[in-house]
């Protein structure tokens, strides 16, 4: 069992970067290729890759947006993808259907992320990617999905989300994540809406009496891989207490998990190159890829 929480520096600032301010930053275009894993236009991944033959270390990237397509899509992660490429790391940037579009919710949103991951495992080597040690990173709702991917081998065979050969995830970086869905439902309603988590997990049924059993990452503990949770001390959407709750559960289950709280940073500094938060996160990603 390994757990640690580190708070760097002083108290949080009053005005972290807003989403509106973040959206005014220029995102680079995806270089391609765009690879489909399903028939819906949202069912695709963007491959970002350094120049050369490879094989390159690869990050599987999952955007946030409260699991809602209208809130955010994969392009909000383009600055990070470009910066990772500059550091010699390939990126498998996943788009998926949110709860607010046809086919999203349960099981569609989870199935999309799973299919995108398994496509990486199947086709990544011939695309010049080293798929033997994949690190998943996710921002906000994407942090939940990244941890869920790592725990997916624990899903019961009776679940529609079960897979015989899920892609092995070697490490996870959760950037202001919401990994515990019951906690997100009760405490993140102001940011994500009162019924978003219900739409994501679906209603209880005779066949699926516990909607969180195969959807909330905390129900899949121990995950058994390195987990790094980074939060901005001034994050109003996913404050550090969400990570603290995860740390307590994951550490109790015996998982190797650490948490880093970065002062004077909000939710969107976590996905903005050049900020103290991203500098810390990049170092954590590089360290996990070297393990």
Buried (B, 14 or more C-beta within 10 A) or exposed (E): EEBEBEBBEEEBBEEBBEBEEBEEBEBEEBBEEBBBBBEBEBBBBBBBBBEEEBBBBBBBBBBBBBBBBEBBBBBBBBBBBBBBBEEBBBBBBBBBBBBBBEBBBBBBBBBBBBBBBBBBBEBBBEBBBBBEBBBBBBBBBBBBBBBBBBBBBBBEEEBEBBBEEBBBBBBBBBBBBBBBBBBBBEBBEEBBBEEBBBBBBBEEEEEBEEBBBBBBBBBBBBBBBBBBBBBBBBBEBBBBEBBBBBBBBBBEBBBBBBBBBBBBBBBBBBBBBEBBBBEBBBEBBBEBBEE
